[in-house]
Amino acid sequence: MIQYYDALKFIKAECLAPGTRYFERDYKDDPNDPFMLHSFVSPQLSFHLECGFDYFMKIEYDFADFPRIDDLLWRVGYVKERGMLIYKACLPNLPTFFNNVVAYQEPQYIHTFQSE
């Protein structure tokens, strides 16, 4: 969990271009999906933290032209070593998946990145 949130800070601080729209939602207190803990989706990156029946966390990700994917995967290296980092392609592709998420989700979860 620590590596996921550290990687998420890295994504927001160093990887998003100003004006990038993204979906972000914390599911910890949401009973609709008991396994999902957090979700972040942009046109270039899908990054999700889940917890299974066995209480082991896993990170699922997909990317499309994400310029710093190696740096991001390095930040979750322990998770990868433990076999809990899973590449899961968004269908039909990540940009279309993102557009579908934005169309479906409530507006309070859709953000536009502004540089500081």
N, C-alpha and C positions, 0 to 999 in steps of 0.2 A: 504494500500500500504506500509506503514511504517513497519507493522508487517511482511509482506511478505519478504521485503528486509532484515530486521533484521534476520529473520529465515534463509534466504539464506546465509547470512554471517556466521551464526552458522554452517550451513551444511558444508560450505567450510572450515571453521577454525577448526572444532572439529569432524566432522563425516566421512569425506572421507579418505580412506586409500591411501597412496602414490601409484601411478600407476593407480588409478581408472580413467577410461574414463567416460566422461559425455558430454552431449549436453546442451548448454546454448545459448539462443537467446533472444534478446530484440526486441519486435515487435511494440514498441510505434510509430515508424515512418514507419511501413510497412503496406501499404494499402491492402495487400492480405487477411489479417484476421483482420477486424476492432474490434474484441472483445478481442483477445489475446494481453496481454501486455508483458508478460515474460514467458519463459518456461525453466525448468531445468529437465533433465532426466538422470538418471544413472541406472545401473542394479538393484539398491536397492531402488530407490526413484524417483517418478514422482511428480513434484511440479510446478503448473501453476497458474499464476495470470491473471484473465480475468475481463472485465468490460461489463456489459449488457446494453441493451437499456435504462434501468432505471438509469444508471450511478452508480449503486452499484457494488463494486468490489466483487469478490469471488475467493477463492483459491480452486483448485481441486488437490487432491493428491492420490497417491497409493504408497505402499511400499511392499518390499519383503526382509525379513531378515535385515531390517534397524535397527541397534542396539540401536539407540537413538530416536525412534519414539515418545516416551512419552515426552522427552525434547523438541522435535520439535513442537509437538502439543500444549505444554504449551506456547511456544513462540507466537503462533497465537491464544491464548485463547480468545481475544476480538472478533476476526473474528468468532470463533466457537460459542461464546455466541450469536452473532447476526445472526446466521444461515447461514453464508457465507463461511463456511468451508465444503467442500463436498468431501467425499470419492468416487472416481470414478476409478474402476478397469480397468487397461489397458488390452486389449485383444490381444492374448489369455492369456498372462501372462506378467508381467513386464520385465523379462529378454529378452523375444522374442520381445516385443514392443521396448525396447531399441535398440536391434540389427537392427530392421527395421528402426528406426529413424536414426541411424548412417549410414545405407546403403543409405537412401534417402536424407538426409540433406547435405548441402554444407560443405566441410571440415573446413572452418573457424569457424564453430559453434561447432566443436568437440574438446574437450580439454582433457588433461591428468593431473590429480592432482599431483602436486609436493609439498612435505612438505617444509615448510620454514626453 
